[in-house]
Every structure is written in structure tokens, then in C-alpha cells.
Amino acid sequence: MQNGTRLAAVDLGSNSFRLEIGQVDHGQIHRTEYLKETVRQGNGLDSARNLTPEAMQRGWDALARFGERLSGFKRSQVRAVATQTLREARNRDEFLLRARTVLGFGIDVIPGREEARLIYQGVAHLLPHNDQSDRERRLVVDIGGRSTEMILGHALDAEIMESYRVGSVAWSMKHFPDGQFTTHAFRAAEVAAKAVLDEALGGYSRDNWDVAYGASGTIGAVGDMLELAGGAPGLITREGLDWLVDRLIKAGSADKIRLEGLRDDRKPVIGGGLSVLRAVFELLDIQEMRVGGGGGRPRGGGGGRGGGGVPPPPPRGRGGAPPPPPHGVLYELLERDESVADMRSATVVRLAARFNADAAQATRVAECASHLFVQLVPGARGASTATRDGRAVRKLGWAAQLHEVGTQISHSEYHKHGAYILDNADAPGFDLDEMHTLSQLVLGHHGKLRKVEISLAEPTFAMQLLALRLAVLLCHARRDPETQALRLAMAGPRDFSVSCKAGWAESFPQSAHLLREEVLAWQKAGWRVKLSGC
């Protein structure tokens, strides 16, 4: 990616929506602009886990303002990710339909562990890069509005990642519903948080890391308050947390807190966030935690991979930790450039290996499917992954590599097992919608088409599935197929033609039989298919 290229990341968090804009400079990203809107969607979920109209409107309004700022950015320069609240919301599709329109870009709802990986990337890229720093074993903790992420890693590599459903907004609503701070309320909130986080004791125990880092609005606010009260810059201690709890209890309620460094929009959720942070400290035996990149309140400077400084301070005086989720997304955008290996490709390889998929057959089917797809979409031939057609070819290749992962469970209905695996697997680099598309391609590559009827309404998916099914058919004998045997063409919506090379049907009667059966399957699904030469 060229120096000077601008990239933008949008983070739809449970408490705040954030927009970060950065500029590429020799493999580093320097933040040039940062906007934050306190939307608090996390407390807009009703008892049925639907976003209320008011919560949706707050989100749309914020995204509309972000969209105005992003005018002129290309699709390849922007990525927006949504986290726990939209993972939970049953009516998220209704929200996202308008949200994508007002923002002007797609929005990916990412799994909890993918969120954790991006958080780690954000923190790691803001830390100094030297031999000592790269050797340290890191624990990174991020307390969001409805989830808390924990990551173990070293240098730029996240190794163990987990997301827990406990956060500042959720815990404030549950244990401090009227904004009242009491000793009993804090004790109950911390016990409840520990009950959720208990399972972290094994993987994240004290002997598995050297230095603890914190990243989030909660941890940034705590760091600010402690520093302005005379504490060490960029450092949170147990004693400091105890002092803060005591100050909140003495204040009695959120509206009476008078602490320098605590913004008004953070007051309603500080009780929940602080109780979760204290629970993390006690469970993992943390004595001290460094805030974000370890630099305390922002004082300007570069940030990025090369230096130890923190980025320029965001507007409205916010101090503390830089916002790692959007910062990590910026580096993800950089790494998704064609010149750098895409983590998603590595994830596909790992998933295929984990479930013992036949690598030779997967490659065979992938190459054949790509060859057939470009007949249906001529513009996809040699297309860059920065284009829609190029991305469609790549996604088809991933589905082909994974189409047999379900055989590890059972060969009977293996396509259904494979779809389930992909819908539920941890897949670094992928968002939930991407994995669901792959699962639907795997589900639909075998058997009747009725089960993917809804997905077939999308033309690109339909052509991907057609190419994949025909590739599996041509490779059924697990040997290299004659890729020039078939010619495909789209004649219109739900209308395609297949012609066979002269003599192919006689040379490969079983494949010809399977092709005729395949044509019938599409015709039963309401498609017009013209078959000739077979």
C-alpha cells in the first residue's frame, strides 16, 4: 500500500461508536483524526434482546455523522466492525440495513475472539518494537460495554484470545441501576463478574504472562483519574482501584462524583466498569496494569510500530488508553492489501488441516470452481481482490478448500456438518457474515438446493454455488478434471446454459450422468437451464 494512503476504521461498541483515520507511512499507521460518540447502545437492548427504536436512532445518527466525514474514501480504505451488542441483538439486521446506508460502507459483525485479536493488534502496534519488548509475554485486557476481552501474546502475535459477556454498561445496569454506589453493590458486582470470568484462571494465570496492559474507555478513565490524583502515569494498581471504589462509595451516586479525569458521559457506567476491573485484578493476581501503550495521558508523538510514543490526543480532551479496537482494524486493513498475506487465507488452511480435509481434492475443486466462475463472470478473470469480482473468486476458493471439513464428523450429510462447523468455528480475520456465507456455500454444494433458497436470491452467491457444485461433480473421482469440458453462460436472472465439449459425455459417462442430475436439481429450484452436447 502506498505511503500517504488514508485508512479509516469505525468501531460500533456497546458504549461508544468511534472513528479513527490514519495515514500509511512505511508500513506504519499514524493517526490523523479520531472521533467518538457516546451512543450507549448496550443499554438499549430490551428483555427480548431487541434494540429499542431509540437505541437504533442514536446509532444511525452517529453513523450519519461519521459517513459525512468519510465522504471521498474508497471501499478498500474503510472497515467498520460491530461488537457485543450487535452480536446479541435479535433485530440487528434491521439496524444494519439502514446503518450501512447512512455510513456509506459495509459493517462487519465480528465474533468475540476476533474482536480480541483486533484489540491485541491495536495495543501491540502502539508499543515499542525492540528485543526486550518483543520477548515479553503480554496479557491484554479490554473492558467494553457488554463484553470483556482477554488476550495473551507476544510481539505482534495474539496467541490465546477469549471474550466474556461482562462489561461496564451491562454491569452498571444490573448492579447500579439507579446510579447508587454502595459497598454491598460493589461486592455483589465483583462476585458476579468473577463468576463469569472464573474460567480465565487456567489459561490466563499469573505464570503465563509478564506484563499486563489495559485498553478501553473504562481502563483509560481509571488511568486518568489515578494519574491526576498523583499516581504514576499510565499505571493502575490494586491500591489505586481500592481508593477509587472508596471515593465512589463516599460520593454515593454517579451524579455526585467529583473526580478529575472522569468525563460526564463515563459517570453512568464507571461503577460497572470499575467492579469488572477489580474482579480481573483479583482473579488473575494482577498487581499493576499499564494503560494502553503504557504512556499515560497522551502528550502527542508518533505511535505505530517504530516508536514508543502515543498518538496525538483525541478531541474533547480524552486521555488514557488509545482506542485499540479501531487502531487494530486499521492495521487489519493494511494487511488485507494484496501485497501482504491475508490472515483469512491462513485461517482457512488451519481449519482445513484441523478437520483433516483432503488437501489435494480441495485444491483440485478450488481451481476448477474458479475456472467455471470466471466463465459466468468474465470480469472476474484476473481481477484484483480490491474488486467485488476478485473478492468473490477468493471467497469461492475458500469455500472449496473447506467443503469437506464435515467428513471428520460423518460422511453422511457431511455438507451439513461442514456448514455447522463454519458457522461456529473461531476464524481469525473473518466476520460473522463472511463465515455464514462460506457455511451456506458448503451447505449448498451437495444435495437439494431448497435449503439455501434464501441465499440463492443473491446473484453472486448463486453463481459461486453453481461453480462449486459443478466443480465437485467434475472432481468426483478425485482426479484432475478436464477443465475445458464445460462451457457456462448466464442468459439472465435464474437462467444459465451448459454446453459440453464434443465426445466428453462418451468419455466420462458417470460425470455426464451427474451433470444431467445437477441440471434437474436447478430446474426443480425454479431455474431455467439449457443443456447441450451432453
C-alpha positions as CSV (number, residue, x, y, z in Angstrom):
1,M,0.0,0.0,0.0
2,Q,1.4,3.4,-1.0
3,N,2.7,5.8,1.6
4,G,0.2,8.6,2.3
5,T,-2.8,6.3,1.7
6,R,-5.5,7.2,4.2
7,L,-7.4,4.4,6.0
8,A,-10.4,4.6,8.3
9,A,-11.8,2.3,10.9
10,V,-15.2,2.5,12.6
11,D,-15.9,0.7,15.8
12,L,-19.5,0.2,16.8
13,G,-19.1,-0.5,20.5
14,S,-21.7,-1.1,23.2
15,N,-21.0,2.2,24.9
16,S,-19.4,4.3,22.2
17,F,-19.0,4.5,18.4
18,R,-15.5,5.5,17.3
19,L,-14.0,6.7,14.0
20,E,-10.2,6.6,13.6
21,I,-8.5,7.9,10.5
22,G,-4.8,7.1,9.9
23,Q,-2.2,7.6,7.2
24,V,0.2,4.8,5.9
25,D,3.8,5.6,6.3
26,H,6.4,2.8,5.5
27,G,4.3,0.0,7.0
28,Q,3.1,2.1,10.0
29,I,-0.1,3.9,10.5
30,H,-0.1,7.4,12.1
31,R,-3.4,8.5,13.4
32,T,-4.6,11.8,11.9
33,E,-8.1,12.1,13.3
34,Y,-10.2,10.5,16.0
35,L,-14.0,11.0,16.7
36,K,-16.0,9.4,19.4
37,E,-19.7,9.4,20.1
38,T,-21.3,8.1,23.3
39,V,-24.2,6.1,21.9
40,R,-24.7,3.6,24.7
41,Q,-26.4,1.0,22.5
42,G,-25.6,-1.6,25.2
43,N,-28.4,-0.3,27.4
44,G,-30.8,-0.2,24.5
45,L,-31.5,-3.9,24.4
46,D,-34.9,-4.8,25.8
47,S,-35.9,-8.0,27.6
48,A,-36.3,-9.8,24.3
49,R,-32.7,-8.7,23.3
50,N,-34.0,-6.4,20.6
51,L,-32.6,-2.9,20.1
52,T,-35.2,-0.3,21.0
53,P,-36.1,2.3,18.4
54,E,-34.3,5.0,20.4
55,A,-31.1,3.0,20.6
56,M,-31.2,2.3,16.9
57,Q,-31.8,6.0,16.1
58,R,-28.8,7.1,18.3
59,G,-26.6,4.7,16.4
60,W,-27.9,5.8,13.0
61,D,-27.4,9.5,13.9
62,A,-23.8,8.9,14.9
63,L,-23.0,6.8,11.8
64,A,-24.5,9.5,9.6
65,R,-22.1,12.0,11.0
66,F,-19.2,9.5,10.5
67,G,-20.4,8.9,7.0
68,E,-20.2,12.6,6.2
69,R,-16.6,12.6,7.4
70,L,-15.8,9.6,5.3
71,S,-17.0,11.1,2.1
72,G,-14.4,10.5,-0.6
73,F,-12.9,7.4,0.9
74,K,-12.8,4.3,-1.2
75,R,-14.4,1.0,-0.1
76,S,-10.9,-0.6,0.3
77,Q,-9.9,2.2,2.6
78,V,-12.6,1.8,5.2
79,R,-13.7,-1.0,7.5
80,A,-16.5,-0.8,10.2
81,V,-16.8,-3.5,12.8
82,A,-19.6,-4.1,15.3
83,T,-19.2,-6.0,18.6
84,Q,-21.1,-7.5,21.5
85,T,-24.4,-5.5,21.4
86,L,-24.9,-6.3,17.8
87,R,-23.8,-9.9,18.3
88,E,-26.6,-10.2,20.8
89,A,-29.4,-8.1,19.2
90,R,-32.0,-10.2,17.5
91,N,-33.1,-7.3,15.3
92,R,-29.5,-6.4,14.2
93,D,-30.3,-6.9,10.5
94,E,-33.0,-4.2,10.8
95,F,-30.4,-1.8,12.4
96,L,-27.6,-2.8,10.0
97,L,-29.7,-2.3,6.8
98,R,-30.1,1.4,7.5
99,A,-26.7,1.7,9.3
100,R,-24.8,0.6,6.2
101,T,-26.7,3.1,4.1
102,V,-26.1,6.2,6.3
103,L,-22.5,5.3,6.9
104,G,-21.9,4.6,3.2
105,F,-19.8,1.4,3.9
106,G,-20.3,-2.2,4.9
107,I,-20.4,-3.1,8.6
108,D,-19.0,-6.4,9.8
109,V,-20.3,-8.0,13.0
110,I,-17.3,-9.8,14.3
111,P,-17.1,-12.7,16.8
112,G,-15.8,-12.1,20.3
113,R,-12.4,-13.8,19.7
114,E,-11.9,-11.8,16.5
115,E,-12.6,-8.6,18.5
116,A,-10.0,-9.8,21.0
117,R,-7.4,-10.3,18.2
118,L,-8.0,-6.9,16.8
119,I,-7.7,-5.3,20.3
120,Y,-4.3,-7.0,20.7
121,Q,-3.2,-5.7,17.3
122,G,-4.1,-2.2,18.4
123,V,-2.2,-2.4,21.6
124,A,0.8,-4.3,20.1
125,H,1.3,-1.7,17.3
126,L,1.4,1.1,19.8
127,L,4.1,-0.5,21.9
128,P,7.9,0.0,21.2
129,H,9.5,-2.6,19.0
130,N,12.8,-3.8,20.4
131,D,14.3,-7.1,21.6
132,Q,13.1,-6.6,25.2
133,S,9.6,-5.6,24.2
134,D,9.2,-8.4,21.7
135,R,10.3,-11.0,24.2
136,E,7.8,-10.1,26.9
137,R,4.7,-12.2,27.3
138,R,1.7,-9.9,27.4
139,L,-1.7,-10.0,28.9
140,V,-4.1,-7.5,27.3
141,V,-7.5,-6.8,28.9
142,D,-10.2,-4.7,27.3
143,I,-13.4,-4.0,29.3
144,G,-16.1,-2.9,26.8
145,G,-19.8,-2.1,27.4
146,R,-21.1,-5.6,27.2
147,S,-18.0,-7.8,26.9
148,T,-14.5,-8.1,28.3
149,E,-11.7,-9.5,26.1
150,M,-8.5,-11.1,27.4
151,I,-5.6,-11.9,25.2
152,L,-2.2,-13.5,25.7
153,G,0.5,-12.8,23.1
154,H,4.0,-11.6,22.4
155,A,5.3,-9.0,19.9
156,L,2.5,-8.7,17.2
157,D,1.1,-12.2,17.7
158,A,-2.1,-12.9,19.7
159,E,-1.9,-16.5,20.9
160,I,-4.8,-17.0,23.3
161,M,-8.0,-15.0,22.9
162,E,-11.3,-15.0,24.7
163,S,-14.4,-12.8,25.1
164,Y,-16.6,-12.9,28.2
165,R,-20.1,-11.4,28.5
166,V,-19.4,-8.9,31.2
167,G,-18.9,-5.2,30.7
168,S,-19.3,-1.7,32.0
169,V,-22.7,-1.0,30.6
170,A,-24.2,-4.4,31.4
171,W,-22.9,-4.4,34.9
172,S,-23.9,-0.8,35.6
173,M,-27.4,-1.6,34.5
174,K,-27.6,-4.8,36.6
175,H,-25.8,-3.8,39.8
176,F,-26.0,0.0,39.8
177,P,-29.4,0.6,38.1
178,D,-30.1,3.9,39.8
179,G,-26.6,5.1,39.8
180,Q,-26.2,4.4,43.5
181,F,-22.8,3.3,44.9
182,T,-22.8,1.2,48.0
183,T,-20.3,-1.3,49.5
184,H,-22.9,-4.1,49.0
185,A,-23.5,-3.2,45.3
186,F,-19.7,-3.2,44.6
187,R,-19.3,-6.5,46.4
188,A,-22.2,-8.1,44.5
189,A,-21.0,-6.8,41.1
190,E,-17.5,-8.1,41.7
191,V,-18.7,-11.6,42.8
192,A,-20.9,-11.8,39.7
193,A,-18.1,-10.7,37.4
194,K,-15.8,-13.3,38.9
195,A,-18.4,-16.0,38.4
196,V,-18.3,-15.2,34.6
197,L,-14.6,-14.8,34.4
198,D,-13.6,-17.8,36.6
199,E,-12.8,-19.9,33.6
200,A,-10.0,-17.5,32.7
201,L,-8.0,-18.7,35.7
202,G,-6.5,-21.6,33.8
203,G,-5.2,-20.1,30.5
204,Y,-4.5,-16.6,31.9
205,S,-2.9,-17.4,35.2
206,R,-0.1,-15.3,36.5
207,D,2.7,-17.7,35.3
208,N,1.6,-17.3,31.7
209,W,2.4,-13.6,31.3
210,D,5.0,-11.0,32.2
211,V,3.3,-7.6,31.8
212,A,-0.4,-6.7,31.9
213,Y,-1.8,-4.0,29.6
214,G,-5.3,-2.5,29.7
215,A,-7.2,-1.0,26.8
216,S,-10.7,0.5,26.8
217,G,-12.7,3.5,27.9
218,T,-13.0,2.1,31.4
219,I,-9.3,1.5,31.8
220,G,-8.4,4.8,30.2
221,A,-10.7,6.7,32.5
222,V,-9.4,4.8,35.6
223,G,-5.8,5.5,34.5
224,D,-6.6,9.2,34.0
225,M,-8.3,9.6,37.5
226,L,-5.4,7.8,39.3
227,E,-2.7,9.9,37.5
228,L,-4.5,13.2,38.2
229,A,-4.8,12.2,41.8
230,G,-1.0,11.8,42.0
231,G,-0.5,8.2,40.8
232,A,2.2,7.0,38.4
233,P,1.5,8.0,34.8
234,G,-0.1,5.2,32.8
235,L,-0.2,2.7,35.7
236,I,-3.1,1.2,37.5
237,T,-2.5,-0.6,40.9
238,R,-4.7,-2.5,43.3
239,E,-4.3,0.2,45.8
240,G,-5.5,2.8,43.3
241,L,-8.6,0.7,42.4
242,D,-9.5,0.4,46.1
243,W,-9.1,4.2,46.5
244,L,-11.4,4.8,43.6
245,V,-14.1,2.5,44.9
246,D,-13.9,4.2,48.3
247,R,-14.3,7.6,46.5
248,L,-17.4,6.4,44.6
249,I,-19.0,4.9,47.7
250,K,-18.4,8.2,49.6
251,A,-19.9,10.1,46.6
252,G,-23.0,7.9,46.9
253,S,-24.2,8.3,43.4
254,A,-23.0,8.8,39.8
255,D,-24.3,12.4,39.6
256,K,-22.3,13.4,42.7
257,I,-18.9,12.1,41.6
258,R,-16.3,14.8,41.5
259,L,-13.1,13.3,40.2
260,E,-10.7,15.0,37.8
261,G,-10.3,12.8,34.7
262,L,-13.8,11.3,34.8
263,R,-15.9,12.7,32.0
264,D,-19.6,13.2,32.4
265,D,-20.5,10.6,29.8
266,R,-18.4,8.0,31.6
267,K,-20.1,8.5,35.0
268,P,-23.2,6.3,34.4
269,V,-21.0,3.3,33.6
270,I,-18.0,3.7,35.8
271,G,-19.4,1.6,38.6
272,G,-19.9,-1.4,36.4
273,G,-16.5,-0.9,34.7
274,L,-14.6,-0.5,37.9
275,S,-16.2,-3.6,39.5
276,V,-15.2,-5.7,36.5
277,L,-11.7,-4.4,36.5
278,R,-11.3,-5.2,40.2
279,A,-12.6,-8.7,39.6
280,V,-10.0,-9.1,36.8
281,F,-7.2,-7.9,39.1
282,E,-8.1,-10.3,41.9
283,L,-8.8,-13.4,39.7
284,L,-5.5,-13.1,37.7
285,D,-3.4,-11.8,40.6
286,I,-2.5,-8.6,38.8
287,Q,-0.6,-6.1,40.9
288,E,-0.3,-3.4,38.3
289,M,-1.5,-2.8,34.8
290,R,-0.1,-0.5,32.2
291,V,-2.6,1.7,30.3
292,G,-2.8,1.1,26.5
293,G,0.7,1.7,25.1
294,G,2.0,2.4,28.6
295,G,2.4,6.1,28.1
296,G,-0.2,7.7,30.4
297,R,-2.2,10.7,29.2
298,P,-1.5,11.5,25.6
299,R,1.2,14.0,25.0
300,G,1.4,13.8,21.2
301,G,4.0,11.9,19.2
302,G,4.0,9.3,16.6
303,G,2.8,5.9,17.8
304,G,2.9,3.0,15.3
305,R,5.3,0.2,15.1
306,G,8.6,2.0,15.4
307,G,8.3,4.2,18.4
308,G,7.1,4.1,22.0
309,G,5.1,7.3,21.8
310,V,1.3,7.5,21.8
311,P,-0.8,9.1,19.0
312,P,-2.0,12.7,19.2
313,P,-4.7,13.2,21.8
314,P,-8.3,12.7,20.5
315,P,-10.7,15.6,20.6
316,R,-12.6,16.8,23.7
317,G,-9.6,16.1,26.0
318,R,-9.9,12.4,26.3
319,G,-6.8,10.9,27.9
320,G,-5.7,7.4,28.9
321,A,-5.5,4.4,26.6
322,P,-5.6,4.9,22.9
323,P,-8.6,3.1,21.3
324,P,-7.1,-0.3,20.2
325,P,-10.2,-1.8,18.5
326,P,-10.3,0.8,15.7
327,H,-6.5,1.0,15.7
328,G,-6.2,-2.8,15.3
329,V,-8.8,-2.6,12.4
330,L,-6.6,0.0,10.6
331,Y,-3.7,-2.5,10.6
332,E,-6.0,-5.2,9.5
333,L,-6.9,-3.1,6.5
334,L,-3.2,-2.6,5.8
335,E,-2.6,-6.3,6.0
336,R,-5.6,-7.1,3.7
337,D,-3.8,-5.2,0.9
338,E,-2.8,-7.6,-1.9
339,S,0.9,-7.1,-1.1
340,V,0.6,-8.6,2.3
341,A,-0.7,-12.1,3.1
342,D,-4.3,-12.1,4.3
343,M,-4.8,-13.7,7.7
344,R,-8.1,-15.2,6.4
345,S,-6.3,-17.4,4.0
346,A,-4.1,-18.8,6.8
347,T,-7.3,-19.3,8.8
348,V,-8.8,-21.4,6.0
349,V,-5.7,-23.5,5.7
350,R,-5.7,-24.1,9.5
351,L,-9.4,-25.1,9.6
352,A,-9.0,-27.5,6.7
353,A,-6.0,-29.1,8.4
354,R,-7.8,-29.3,11.8
355,F,-10.6,-31.3,10.2
356,N,-8.4,-33.4,8.0
357,A,-9.8,-32.2,4.7
358,D,-8.2,-33.8,1.7
359,A,-5.8,-31.1,0.6
360,A,-5.3,-32.4,-2.9
361,Q,-9.0,-32.7,-3.5
362,A,-9.7,-29.2,-2.1
363,T,-7.1,-27.7,-4.4
364,R,-8.5,-29.6,-7.3
365,V,-12.0,-28.4,-6.6
366,A,-10.9,-24.8,-5.9
367,E,-9.1,-24.5,-9.2
368,C,-11.9,-26.0,-11.2
369,A,-14.5,-23.8,-9.4
370,S,-12.6,-20.6,-10.1
371,H,-12.2,-21.6,-13.8
372,L,-16.0,-22.1,-14.1
373,F,-16.9,-19.0,-12.2
374,V,-15.0,-16.7,-14.5
375,Q,-17.0,-18.1,-17.4
376,L,-20.1,-16.9,-15.6
377,V,-18.5,-13.6,-14.6
378,P,-15.9,-12.7,-17.3
379,G,-14.8,-9.6,-15.4
380,A,-13.6,-11.9,-12.5
381,R,-10.7,-13.3,-14.6
382,G,-7.5,-12.0,-13.1
383,A,-9.5,-9.4,-11.0
384,S,-7.8,-7.8,-8.0
385,T,-9.2,-8.7,-4.6
386,A,-9.8,-5.0,-4.2
387,T,-12.8,-5.5,-6.6
388,R,-16.1,-7.2,-5.9
389,D,-15.5,-9.9,-8.6
390,G,-12.0,-10.6,-7.2
391,R,-13.3,-11.0,-3.7
392,A,-16.0,-13.3,-5.0
393,V,-13.4,-15.6,-6.6
394,R,-11.3,-15.6,-3.4
395,K,-14.3,-16.5,-1.3
396,L,-15.3,-19.3,-3.7
397,G,-11.8,-20.7,-3.3
398,W,-12.0,-20.6,0.5
399,A,-15.4,-22.5,0.3
400,A,-13.8,-25.1,-2.0
401,Q,-10.9,-25.6,0.4
402,L,-13.4,-26.2,3.2
403,H,-16.2,-28.0,1.5
404,E,-15.2,-31.4,3.0
405,V,-14.4,-30.4,6.6
406,G,-17.7,-32.1,7.8
407,T,-16.5,-35.5,6.8
408,Q,-14.4,-35.6,10.0
409,I,-17.7,-35.9,11.9
410,S,-19.5,-38.2,9.4
411,H,-19.5,-38.8,5.7
412,S,-23.3,-39.0,5.9
413,E,-24.7,-35.5,5.3
414,Y,-21.1,-34.1,5.6
415,H,-22.1,-30.9,4.0
416,K,-24.5,-30.1,6.9
417,H,-21.8,-30.9,9.4
418,G,-19.4,-28.7,7.5
419,A,-21.8,-25.8,7.5
420,Y,-22.3,-26.1,11.2
421,I,-18.6,-26.1,11.8
422,L,-18.1,-22.9,9.8
423,D,-21.0,-21.1,11.4
424,N,-19.5,-21.9,14.9
425,A,-15.7,-22.0,14.4
426,D,-13.3,-19.4,15.6
427,A,-11.9,-17.9,12.4
428,P,-9.4,-15.1,12.9
429,G,-9.8,-12.4,10.3
430,F,-13.4,-13.3,9.4
431,D,-16.6,-11.6,10.5
432,L,-19.8,-13.4,11.2
433,D,-21.4,-12.7,7.8
434,E,-18.4,-13.9,5.9
435,M,-18.3,-17.2,7.8
436,H,-22.0,-17.6,7.3
437,T,-21.6,-17.1,3.5
438,L,-18.9,-19.8,3.5
439,S,-21.1,-22.1,5.5
440,Q,-24.0,-21.6,3.1
441,L,-21.8,-22.4,0.1
442,V,-20.6,-25.6,1.9
443,L,-24.2,-26.5,2.9
444,G,-25.4,-26.0,-0.7
445,H,-22.7,-27.7,-2.6
446,H,-24.3,-31.1,-2.2
447,G,-27.9,-32.2,-2.3
448,K,-31.1,-30.3,-2.9
449,L,-31.0,-26.5,-3.4
450,R,-34.1,-25.8,-1.3
451,K,-32.0,-25.5,1.9
452,V,-30.1,-22.4,0.6
453,E,-33.1,-20.9,-1.3
454,I,-32.8,-17.6,0.5
455,S,-29.1,-17.2,-0.2
456,L,-29.7,-18.1,-3.9
457,A,-31.6,-14.8,-4.3
458,E,-28.2,-13.0,-4.3
459,P,-26.8,-13.4,-7.8
460,T,-23.1,-13.6,-6.9
461,F,-23.8,-16.3,-4.3
462,A,-25.9,-18.2,-6.9
463,M,-23.0,-18.2,-9.4
464,Q,-20.5,-19.2,-6.8
465,L,-22.6,-22.1,-5.7
466,L,-23.2,-23.2,-9.3
467,A,-19.5,-23.2,-10.0
468,L,-18.7,-25.0,-6.8
469,R,-21.3,-27.7,-7.3
470,L,-20.1,-28.3,-10.9
471,A,-16.5,-28.4,-9.8
472,V,-17.3,-31.0,-7.1
473,L,-19.2,-33.0,-9.8
474,L,-16.3,-32.9,-12.2
475,C,-13.8,-33.9,-9.5
476,H,-15.9,-36.7,-8.1
477,A,-13.4,-39.3,-9.0
478,R,-10.7,-37.4,-7.1
479,R,-8.5,-36.9,-10.1
480,D,-7.8,-33.8,-12.1
481,P,-10.8,-33.0,-14.3
482,E,-10.8,-31.8,-17.9
483,T,-11.5,-28.1,-17.1
484,Q,-12.3,-27.3,-20.7
485,A,-15.1,-29.9,-20.8
486,L,-17.9,-27.5,-19.9
487,R,-18.8,-24.0,-21.1
488,L,-21.1,-21.9,-18.9
489,A,-23.0,-18.7,-19.6
490,M,-25.6,-16.7,-17.7
491,A,-28.6,-16.0,-20.0
492,G,-30.4,-13.8,-17.4
493,P,-31.6,-13.9,-13.9
494,R,-32.1,-17.5,-12.8
495,D,-31.2,-18.6,-16.3
496,F,-28.0,-20.3,-17.5
497,S,-26.7,-22.6,-20.1
498,V,-24.2,-25.5,-20.0
499,S,-22.6,-26.9,-23.1
500,C,-20.3,-30.0,-23.2
501,K,-17.2,-30.5,-25.3
502,A,-17.7,-33.0,-28.2
503,G,-17.0,-36.5,-27.1
504,W,-16.8,-35.6,-23.3
505,A,-20.1,-37.4,-22.4
506,E,-19.0,-40.6,-24.1
507,S,-15.5,-40.5,-22.4
508,F,-16.9,-39.7,-19.0
509,P,-20.4,-41.2,-18.8
510,Q,-20.6,-41.1,-15.0
511,S,-19.8,-37.4,-14.9
512,A,-22.3,-36.8,-17.7
513,H,-25.0,-38.6,-15.7
514,L,-24.2,-36.5,-12.7
515,L,-24.4,-33.3,-14.8
516,R,-27.8,-34.2,-16.0
517,E,-28.9,-34.8,-12.4
518,E,-27.5,-31.4,-11.5
519,V,-29.4,-29.7,-14.2
520,L,-32.6,-31.3,-12.9
521,A,-31.8,-30.0,-9.3
522,W,-31.5,-26.4,-10.6
523,Q,-34.7,-26.8,-12.6
524,K,-36.6,-28.0,-9.6
525,A,-35.4,-24.9,-7.7
526,G,-37.1,-22.7,-10.3
527,W,-34.1,-22.0,-12.6
528,R,-34.1,-22.2,-16.4
529,V,-31.2,-24.3,-17.6
530,K,-30.3,-25.1,-21.2
531,L,-28.0,-28.2,-21.5
532,S,-26.4,-29.1,-24.8
533,G,-23.9,-31.6,-26.1
534,C,-24.4,-34.0,-23.1
